[in-house]
Amino acid sequence: PSHGQKSSDYYIGDGSGRIIGKTAFEIGGSKIVMESTANDSLVVLSAGSYYVCPSCGWASQNMPPKLHKNVFGRTCNASGKKKEYYLSHDFKTDVVKITFCDSNGASDGDIMQSVLYAMLEGISEELGIERTDIKGCTFRIPYNGNYLYTLIIYDTAAGGAGHVRRLL
């Protein structure tokens, strides 16, 4: 897809990700746990689907017309058959998981999304790095009979540039 396509990043975790460090501390009576892993996994998923002709491979974001031409310029005989796909790829990089264990706001996805972007801005300023060098997403986890959103902060460079390692 062209670079103008929208996509979303999701943390999928990796059992083989190497734990670099883990620390817990308290701020204002709320427990916060930070865990850093190397070689952890995320997936990028396209926001929109693509239609692909199973006969000739013709592809577009729009439904293929009943008659379309194949790569050789001949009319494809698939007569409008299509298959819908979402493009994705997974990648490995350094990750820091930040969990606000005792916070009521941690169960609200909208609040945690705001906290995530504030953290990304603050981290990039404090570490003296470009804001585009790190990214983040939220990940819902079970915790003490409830679900909390943990913040996933990661290096944008595949394999990790080492920025998030500096957080611990």
Accessible surface in RSA format (square Angstrom, percent):
REM  Atomic radii and reference values for relative SASA: ProtOr
REM  Chains: A
REM  Algorithm: Lee & Richards
REM  Probe-radius: 1.40
REM  Slices: 20
REM RES _ NUM      All-atoms   Total-Side   Main-Chain    Non-polar    All polar
REM                ABS   REL    ABS   REL    ABS   REL    ABS   REL    ABS   REL
RES PRO A   1   109.48  79.8  50.43  46.0  59.05 214.6  66.68  55.1  42.80 266.0
RES SER A   2    75.82  64.1  56.64  75.6  19.18  44.2  54.53 116.1  21.29  29.8
RES HIS A   3   195.14 106.6 163.38 113.6  31.76  81.2 115.77 119.3  79.36  92.3
RES GLY A   4    69.34  85.5   0.00   N/A  69.34  85.5  40.53 111.2  28.81  64.5
RES GLN A   5    62.39  34.9  43.16  31.5  19.23  45.8   9.01  19.2  53.38  40.5
RES LYS A   6   158.90  77.5 149.42  91.7   9.48  22.6  98.57  88.7  60.33  64.3
RES SER A   7    62.57  52.9  33.79  45.1  28.78  66.3  10.36  22.1  52.21  73.1
RES SER A   8    46.94  39.7  41.49  55.4   5.45  12.6  17.15  36.5  29.78  41.7
RES ASP A   9    23.87  16.7  11.35  11.3  12.52  29.6   5.32  12.5  18.55  18.5
RES TYR A  10   108.21  50.5 107.08  60.9   1.14   3.0  75.37  56.6  32.84  40.5
RES TYR A  11    18.45   8.6  10.93   6.2   7.52  19.6   6.67   5.0  11.77  14.5
RES ILE A  12    91.59  52.1  61.38  45.7  30.20  72.8  65.27  47.0  26.32  71.4
RES GLY A  13    19.99  24.7   0.00   N/A  19.99  24.7  11.02  30.2   8.97  20.1
RES ASP A  14    39.44  27.6  17.15  17.1  22.29  52.7   9.05  21.3  30.39  30.3
RES GLY A  15    90.70 111.9   0.00   N/A  90.70 111.9  47.31 129.8  43.39  97.2
RES SER A  16    87.85  74.2  57.09  76.2  30.76  70.9  54.78 116.7  33.07  46.3
RES GLY A  17    14.47  17.8   0.00   N/A  14.47  17.8   0.66   1.8  13.81  30.9
RES ARG A  18   143.72  60.3 137.14  69.9   6.58  15.7  73.51 100.5  70.21  42.5
RES ILE A  19   106.60  60.7  83.47  62.2  23.13  55.7  83.47  60.1  23.13  62.8
RES ILE A  20    65.10  37.0  33.83  25.2  31.27  75.4  36.67  26.4  28.43  77.2
RES GLY A  21    21.34  26.3   0.00   N/A  21.34  26.3  21.34  58.6   0.00   0.0
RES LYS A  22   138.83  67.7 104.46  64.1  34.37  81.8  53.07  47.8  85.76  91.3
RES THR A  23    56.33  40.1  49.41  50.1   6.92  16.5  30.76  41.3  25.58  38.7
RES ALA A  24    59.90  55.1  31.72  49.0  28.18  64.1  31.76  44.7  28.14  74.5
RES PHE A  25    80.26  40.2  68.33  42.3  11.93  31.1  80.19  48.6   0.07   0.2
RES GLU A  26   124.42  71.4  96.53  73.0  27.88  66.4  25.37  49.1  99.05  80.9
RES ILE A  27   109.18  62.1 100.68  75.0   8.50  20.5 104.31  75.1   4.87  13.2
RES GLY A  28    86.12 106.2   0.00   N/A  86.12 106.2  45.88 125.9  40.24  90.1
RES GLY A  29    55.76  68.8   0.00   N/A  55.76  68.8  26.73  73.3  29.04  65.0
RES SER A  30    30.16  25.5  30.16  40.2   0.00   0.0   8.76  18.7  21.39  30.0
RES LYS A  31    85.50  41.7  85.50  52.5   0.00   0.0  35.62  32.1  49.88  53.1
RES ILE A  32    12.51   7.1  12.51   9.3   0.00   0.0  12.51   9.0   0.00   0.0
RES VAL A  33    24.91  16.4  24.45  22.1   0.46   1.1  24.45  21.2   0.46   1.2
RES MET A  34    20.04  10.4  20.04  13.3   0.00   0.0   5.64   4.8  14.40  19.1
RES GLU A  35    29.36  16.9  29.33  22.2   0.03   0.1   4.63   9.0  24.73  20.2
RES SER A  36     0.31   0.3   0.31   0.4   0.00   0.0   0.31   0.7   0.00   0.0
RES THR A  37     5.99   4.3   5.99   6.1   0.00   0.0   5.99   8.0   0.00   0.0
RES ALA A  38     4.82   4.4   4.82   7.4   0.00   0.0   4.82   6.8   0.00   0.0
RES ASN A  39    74.14  51.1  70.81  68.4   3.33   8.0  19.13  46.0  55.02  53.2
RES ASP A  40     2.25   1.6   2.25   2.2   0.00   0.0   0.14   0.3   2.10   2.1
RES SER A  41     7.37   6.2   7.37   9.8   0.00   0.0   2.91   6.2   4.46   6.2
RES LEU A  42     0.00   0.0   0.00   0.0   0.00   0.0   0.00   0.0   0.00   0.0
RES VAL A  43    30.64  20.2  30.64  27.7   0.00   0.0  30.64  26.6   0.00   0.0
RES VAL A  44    26.91  17.7  26.09  23.6   0.82   2.0  26.09  22.7   0.82   2.2
RES LEU A  45    65.89  36.7  65.18  46.6   0.71   1.8  65.18  45.8   0.71   1.9
RES SER A  46    12.22  10.3   6.95   9.3   5.27  12.1   7.61  16.2   4.61   6.5
RES ALA A  47    67.92  62.4  33.62  51.9  34.30  78.0  42.43  59.7  25.49  67.5
RES GLY A  48    30.89  38.1   0.00   N/A  30.89  38.1  24.93  68.4   5.96  13.3
RES SER A  49    18.23  15.4  10.53  14.0   7.70  17.7   0.03   0.1  18.20  25.5
RES TYR A  50    24.90  11.6  24.90  14.2   0.00   0.0  24.32  18.3   0.57   0.7
RES TYR A  51    38.27  17.9  38.27  21.8   0.00   0.0   8.68   6.5  29.59  36.5
RES VAL A  52    37.16  24.5  37.14  33.6   0.02   0.1  37.14  32.3   0.02   0.1
RES CYS A  53     1.04   0.8   0.00   0.0   1.04   2.5   0.00   0.0   1.04   1.1
RES PRO A  54    85.53  62.3  44.87  40.9  40.65 147.8  55.29  45.7  30.24 187.9
RES SER A  55    71.42  60.4  32.04  42.8  39.38  90.7  20.84  44.4  50.58  70.9
RES CYS A  56    41.31  31.2   7.35   8.2  33.96  79.8  16.61  42.1  24.70  26.6
RES GLY A  57    46.81  57.7   0.00   N/A  46.81  57.7  26.87  73.8  19.94  44.6
RES TRP A  58    71.34  28.6  60.41  29.2  10.93  25.7  47.64  25.4  23.70  38.5
RES ALA A  59    61.95  57.0  33.49  51.7  28.46  64.7  33.63  47.4  28.32  75.0
RES SER A  60    30.22  25.5  21.18  28.3   9.04  20.8  15.84  33.7  14.38  20.2
RES GLN A  61    80.78  45.2  64.65  47.2  16.13  38.4  20.17  42.9  60.61  46.0
RES ASN A  62   107.99  74.5 104.13 100.6   3.86   9.3  27.03  65.1  80.96  78.3
RES MET A  63   107.61  55.7  90.86  60.1  16.75  39.9  87.24  74.2  20.37  27.0
RES PRO A  64     6.00   4.4   0.00   0.0   6.00  21.8   0.00   0.0   6.00  37.3
RES PRO A  65    67.52  49.2  56.13  51.2  11.39  41.4  67.52  55.7   0.00   0.0
RES LYS A  66   157.42  76.8 152.15  93.4   5.27  12.5  96.88  87.2  60.54  64.5
RES LEU A  67   128.35  71.5 113.04  80.9  15.31  38.5 113.33  79.6  15.02  40.4
RES HIS A  68    11.02   6.0   2.86   2.0   8.16  20.9  10.89  11.2   0.13   0.1
RES LYS A  69   125.18  61.1 114.78  70.4  10.39  24.7  80.94  72.9  44.24  47.1
RES ASN A  70    37.93  26.2  27.20  26.3  10.73  25.8   6.36  15.3  31.57  30.5
RES VAL A  71   131.61  86.6  94.48  85.5  37.14  89.5 104.39  90.7  27.22  73.8
RES PHE A  72   153.31  76.7 121.65  75.3  31.66  82.4 128.97  78.2  24.34  69.7
RES GLY A  73    44.12  54.4   0.00   N/A  44.12  54.4  27.62  75.8  16.50  36.9
RES ARG A  74   163.82  68.8 157.95  80.5   5.86  14.0  60.31  82.4 103.50  62.7
RES THR A  75    75.45  53.7  51.64  52.3  23.81  56.8  32.50  43.7  42.95  64.9
RES CYS A  76     6.05   4.6   1.56   1.7   4.49  10.5   3.79   9.6   2.26   2.4
RES ASN A  77   134.56  92.8 106.05 102.5  28.50  68.6  42.40 102.1  92.16  89.1
RES ALA A  78     6.67   6.1   1.26   2.0   5.41  12.3   6.67   9.4   0.00   0.0
RES SER A  79    74.58  63.0  59.47  79.4  15.10  34.8  37.86  80.6  36.72  51.4
RES GLY A  80    21.04  25.9   0.00   N/A  21.04  25.9   5.97  16.4  15.06  33.7
RES LYS A  81   136.24  66.5 127.83  78.4   8.41  20.0  79.90  71.9  56.34  60.0
RES LYS A  82    86.68  42.3  62.86  38.6  23.82  56.7  17.14  15.4  69.54  74.1
RES LYS A  83   112.84  55.1 109.91  67.4   2.93   7.0  57.62  51.9  55.22  58.8
RES GLU A  84    85.74  49.2  61.57  46.6  24.18  57.6  13.81  26.7  71.93  58.7
RES TYR A  85    96.89  45.2  93.56  53.2   3.32   8.6  69.31  52.1  27.58  34.0
RES TYR A  86   116.54  54.4  94.25  53.6  22.28  58.0  58.24  43.8  58.30  71.9
RES LEU A  87    71.98  40.1  68.88  49.3   3.10   7.8  70.73  49.7   1.25   3.4
RES SER A  88    66.95  56.6  33.72  45.0  33.23  76.6   6.24  13.3  60.71  85.0
RES HIS A  89   107.62  58.8  99.60  69.2   8.02  20.5  76.17  78.5  31.45  36.6
RES ASP A  90    94.65  66.3  76.83  76.5  17.82  42.1   9.18  21.6  85.47  85.2
RES PHE A  91    37.17  18.6  29.19  18.1   7.97  20.7  36.91  22.4   0.26   0.7
RES LYS A  92    83.95  41.0  78.27  48.0   5.68  13.5  68.07  61.3  15.88  16.9
RES THR A  93     0.00   0.0   0.00   0.0   0.00   0.0   0.00   0.0   0.00   0.0
RES ASP A  94     3.20   2.2   3.20   3.2   0.00   0.0   0.00   0.0   3.20   3.2
RES VAL A  95     0.00   0.0   0.00   0.0   0.00   0.0   0.00   0.0   0.00   0.0
RES VAL A  96     0.00   0.0   0.00   0.0   0.00   0.0   0.00   0.0   0.00   0.0
RES LYS A  97    45.03  22.0  44.15  27.1   0.88   2.1  17.57  15.8  27.47  29.3
RES ILE A  98     3.88   2.2   3.88   2.9   0.00   0.0   3.88   2.8   0.00   0.0
RES THR A  99    15.72  11.2  15.72  15.9   0.00   0.0   5.43   7.3  10.29  15.6
RES PHE A 100    35.86  17.9  35.79  22.2   0.07   0.2  35.79  21.7   0.07   0.2
RES CYS A 101    10.49   7.9   2.58   2.9   7.91  18.6   0.00   0.0  10.49  11.3
RES ASP A 102    84.48  59.2  55.09  54.8  29.39  69.5  25.50  60.0  58.98  58.8
RES SER A 103    37.72  31.9  28.71  38.3   9.01  20.8  12.68  27.0  25.04  35.1
RES ASN A 104   142.98  98.6 125.53 121.3  17.45  42.0  38.48  92.6 104.50 101.0
RES GLY A 105    18.02  22.2   0.00   N/A  18.02  22.2  13.45  36.9   4.57  10.2
RES ALA A 106     0.20   0.2   0.14   0.2   0.06   0.1   0.14   0.2   0.06   0.1
RES SER A 107    63.92  54.0  43.66  58.3  20.27  46.7  21.44  45.6  42.49  59.5
RES ASP A 108    59.57  41.7  53.64  53.4   5.93  14.0  18.58  43.7  40.99  40.9
RES GLY A 109    25.34  31.2   0.00   N/A  25.34  31.2  15.30  42.0  10.04  22.5
RES ASP A 110   120.51  84.4 113.20 112.7   7.31  17.3  30.96  72.9  89.55  89.3
RES ILE A 111    84.92  48.3  81.37  60.6   3.55   8.6  84.86  61.1   0.06   0.2
RES MET A 112     5.18   2.7   5.18   3.4   0.00   0.0   0.00   0.0   5.18   6.9
RES GLN A 113    67.33  37.6  67.33  49.2   0.00   0.0  33.18  70.6  34.15  25.9
RES SER A 114    75.96  64.2  63.54  84.8  12.42  28.6  37.26  79.4  38.70  54.2
RES VAL A 115    46.13  30.4  43.44  39.3   2.70   6.5  46.09  40.0   0.05   0.1
RES LEU A 116     0.00   0.0   0.00   0.0   0.00   0.0   0.00   0.0   0.00   0.0
RES TYR A 117   110.97  51.8 110.53  62.9   0.44   1.1  76.34  57.4  34.62  42.7
RES ALA A 118    67.44  62.0  50.05  77.2  17.39  39.5  58.94  83.0   8.50  22.5
RES MET A 119    56.86  29.4  52.89  35.0   3.97   9.5  28.08  23.9  28.78  38.1
RES LEU A 120     1.73   1.0   1.73   1.2   0.00   0.0   1.73   1.2   0.00   0.0
RES GLU A 121    98.50  56.6  96.21  72.8   2.29   5.5  42.40  82.0  56.10  45.8
RES GLY A 122    37.97  46.8   0.00   N/A  37.97  46.8  34.19  93.8   3.78   8.5
RES ILE A 123    15.75   9.0  13.84  10.3   1.91   4.6  15.21  11.0   0.55   1.5
RES SER A 124     6.36   5.4   5.79   7.7   0.57   1.3   0.80   1.7   5.56   7.8
RES GLU A 125   148.60  85.3 125.96  95.3  22.63  53.9  49.47  95.7  99.12  80.9
RES GLU A 126   149.11  85.6 123.84  93.7  25.27  60.2  46.72  90.4 102.39  83.6
RES LEU A 127    29.58  16.5  18.27  13.1  11.32  28.4  20.03  14.1   9.56  25.7
RES GLY A 128    68.24  84.2   0.00   N/A  68.24  84.2  36.17  99.3  32.07  71.8
RES ILE A 129    27.41  15.6   8.70   6.5  18.70  45.1  15.61  11.2  11.80  32.0
RES GLU A 130   123.28  70.8 117.20  88.7   6.08  14.5  38.23  73.9  85.05  69.4
RES ARG A 131    74.10  31.1  68.53  34.9   5.58  13.3  42.66  58.3  31.45  19.1
RES THR A 132   105.99  75.4  94.62  95.9  11.37  27.1  81.93 110.1  24.05  36.4
RES ASP A 133    45.32  31.7  43.55  43.3   1.77   4.2   3.89   9.2  41.43  41.3
RES ILE A 134     0.24   0.1   0.23   0.2   0.00   0.0   0.23   0.2   0.00   0.0
RES LYS A 135    91.92  44.8  91.48  56.1   0.44   1.0  52.11  46.9  39.81  42.4
RES GLY A 136    14.72  18.2   0.00   N/A  14.72  18.2   0.00   0.0  14.72  33.0
RES CYS A 137    12.40   9.4  10.28  11.5   2.12   5.0  12.40  31.4   0.00   0.0
RES THR A 138    34.37  24.4  16.59  16.8  17.78  42.4   0.07   0.1  34.30  51.9
RES PHE A 139    70.34  35.2  67.63  41.9   2.71   7.1  70.34  42.6   0.00   0.0
RES ARG A 140   134.20  56.3 115.95  59.1  18.25  43.4  27.86  38.1 106.34  64.4
RES ILE A 141    38.65  22.0  38.50  28.7   0.15   0.4  38.65  27.8   0.00   0.0
RES PRO A 142   101.39  73.9  86.18  78.6  15.21  55.3  86.35  71.3  15.05  93.5
RES TYR A 143    62.99  29.4  57.37  32.6   5.62  14.6  46.72  35.1  16.27  20.1
RES ASN A 144   128.39  88.5  89.78  86.8  38.60  92.9  35.30  85.0  93.09  90.0
RES GLY A 145    85.96 106.0   0.00   N/A  85.96 106.0  45.78 125.6  40.19  90.0
RES ASN A 146    96.12  66.3  89.79  86.8   6.33  15.2  15.42  37.1  80.70  78.0
RES TYR A 147   116.60  54.4 109.22  62.1   7.38  19.2  63.46  47.7  53.14  65.5
RES LEU A 148    11.05   6.2  11.05   7.9   0.00   0.0  11.05   7.8   0.00   0.0
RES TYR A 149    50.16  23.4  49.89  28.4   0.26   0.7  18.45  13.9  31.70  39.1
RES THR A 150     2.29   1.6   2.29   2.3   0.00   0.0   2.29   3.1   0.00   0.0
RES LEU A 151     0.00   0.0   0.00   0.0   0.00   0.0   0.00   0.0   0.00   0.0
RES ILE A 152     0.00   0.0   0.00   0.0   0.00   0.0   0.00   0.0   0.00   0.0
RES ILE A 153     0.00   0.0   0.00   0.0   0.00   0.0   0.00   0.0   0.00   0.0
RES TYR A 154     0.91   0.4   0.91   0.5   0.00   0.0   0.85   0.6   0.06   0.1
RES ASP A 155     0.00   0.0   0.00   0.0   0.00   0.0   0.00   0.0   0.00   0.0
RES THR A 156    51.99  37.0  28.45  28.8  23.54  56.1  18.53  24.9  33.46  50.6
RES ALA A 157    47.00  43.2  36.78  56.8  10.22  23.2  46.55  65.6   0.45   1.2
RES ALA A 158    83.01  76.3  53.39  82.4  29.62  67.4  53.73  75.7  29.27  77.5
RES GLY A 159    52.62  64.9   0.00   N/A  52.62  64.9  30.91  84.8  21.70  48.6
RES GLY A 160    24.91  30.7   0.00   N/A  24.91  30.7   0.00   0.0  24.91  55.8
RES ALA A 161    59.34  54.6  22.16  34.2  37.17  84.6  33.02  46.5  26.32  69.7
RES GLY A 162    21.68  26.7   0.00   N/A  21.68  26.7  17.59  48.3   4.09   9.2
RES HIS A 163    32.87  18.0  32.87  22.8   0.00   0.0  23.98  24.7   8.89  10.3
RES VAL A 164     0.26   0.2   0.14   0.1   0.12   0.3   0.26   0.2   0.00   0.0
RES ARG A 165   100.12  42.0  87.29  44.5  12.83  30.5  26.30  35.9  73.82  44.7
RES ARG A 166   128.35  53.9  99.45  50.7  28.89  68.8  54.35  74.3  74.00  44.8
RES LEU A 167    41.37  23.0  17.35  12.4  24.01  60.4  20.04  14.1  21.33  57.4
RES LEU A 168    77.22  43.0  18.73  13.4  58.49 147.0  43.34  30.4  33.88  91.2
END  Absolute sums over single chains surface
CHAIN  1 A    10008.0       7483.0       2525.0       5362.9       4645.1
END  Absolute sums over all chains
TOTAL         10008.0       7483.0       2525.0       5362.9       4645.1
